[in-house]
């Protein structure tokens, strides 16, 4: 199970780091053009806040385990990322954008697995 958890943590950290950095530098039009329809539908300041949360979550899901400092931060970071995925799924549902909802659900499941197994 440890290998699965580390795989999830590394994958989620990479995905959320890339997503967060992209959302922090892209314009609304660029987000829409790259398929981030949910992000393009929200206020830009809110998207920048979510981007910061994604970057911090990506760091928090890996760094405490690697450094063996405050490992309780790992499930907390995963819980925060899970909340972001629930919000993203709701936004995509309201936009009738079905494909991203499935991705949000898979990522939510990975986040929740980390939350419950790392507590």
C-alpha positions in Angstrom: 0.0 0.0 0.0 2.9 2.3 0.6 3.9 2.2 -3.0 0.4 3.0 -4.1 0.2 6.0 -1.7 3.6 7.3 -2.8 2.5 6.9 -6.4 -0.7 8.8 -5.7 1.2 11.5 -3.8 3.8 12.0 -6.6 1.2 12.0 -9.4 -1.1 14.5 -7.5 1.8 16.7 -6.6 2.9 16.9 -10.3 -0.6 17.5 -11.6 -1.5 20.1 -9.1 1.9 21.9 -9.3 1.6 22.1 -13.1 -2.1 23.2 -12.9 -1.4 25.8 -10.2 1.5 27.3 -12.0 -0.4 27.4 -15.3 -3.5 29.0 -13.7 -1.3 31.6 -12.0 0.2 32.9 -15.2 -2.4 32.3 -17.9 -5.0 34.8 -19.1 -8.6 33.8 -19.0 -8.6 33.5 -22.8 -5.6 31.2 -22.7 -7.2 29.0 -20.0 -10.3 28.7 -22.2 -8.1 27.8 -25.3 -6.3 25.1 -23.3 -9.5 23.5 -22.2 -9.7 24.8 -18.7 -13.3 25.8 -19.1 -14.1 25.8 -15.4 -11.3 28.2 -14.6 -12.2 30.5 -17.5 -15.7 30.8 -16.1 -14.6 32.0 -12.7 -13.3 35.5 -11.6 -9.6 35.7 -12.3 -8.7 36.7 -8.7 -10.5 33.6 -7.5 -8.6 31.4 -10.0 -5.3 32.9 -8.9 -6.2 32.0 -5.3 -7.1 28.4 -6.3 -3.8 28.3 -8.2 -1.9 29.3 -5.0 -3.8 26.6 -3.1 -3.0 24.0 -5.7 0.8 24.8 -5.5 0.8 24.8 -1.7 -1.2 21.5 -1.7 1.3 20.0 -4.2 4.1 21.0 -1.9 2.3 19.8 1.3 1.4 16.4 -0.1 5.1 15.5 -0.7 7.5 17.7 1.4 6.5 16.7 4.9 6.9 13.0 4.1 10.2 13.5 2.5 11.6 15.7 5.3 9.8 13.7 8.1 8.7 17.0 9.6 5.0 17.3 10.6 3.8 14.3 8.5 0.2 15.2 9.6 0.4 17.9 7.0 0.2 15.3 4.2 -3.4 14.2 4.8 -4.4 17.9 5.5 -2.9 18.9 2.2 -4.7 16.0 0.5 -8.0 17.1 2.1 -7.5 20.6 0.8 -6.9 19.3 -2.7 -10.0 17.1 -2.3 -12.1 20.2 -1.5 -10.7 21.8 -4.6 -11.7 18.8 -6.7 -15.3 18.8 -5.3 -15.5 22.5 -6.2 -14.1 21.9 -9.7 -16.7 19.1 -10.2 -19.5 21.4 -9.2 -18.3 24.1 -11.6 -18.0 21.6 -14.5 -21.5 20.2 -13.6 -23.0 23.7 -13.8 -21.3 24.2 -17.2 -22.5 20.8 -18.4 -18.9 19.9 -19.1 -19.0 16.2 -18.3 -15.5 14.9 -19.2 -13.6 17.0 -16.6 -16.0 15.8 -13.9 -14.7 12.2 -14.4 -11.2 13.4 -14.0 -12.2 15.4 -10.9 -13.8 12.3 -9.4 -10.7 10.2 -10.0 -8.4 12.9 -8.5 -10.8 13.2 -5.6 -10.6 9.5 -4.9 -6.8 9.6 -5.0 -6.8 12.5 -2.5 -9.3 10.8 -0.2 -7.2 7.6 -0.3 -4.2 9.6 0.9 -6.2 11.4 3.6 -7.5 8.2 5.1 -4.4 6.0 4.7 -1.9 8.7 6.0 -3.9 9.7 9.1 
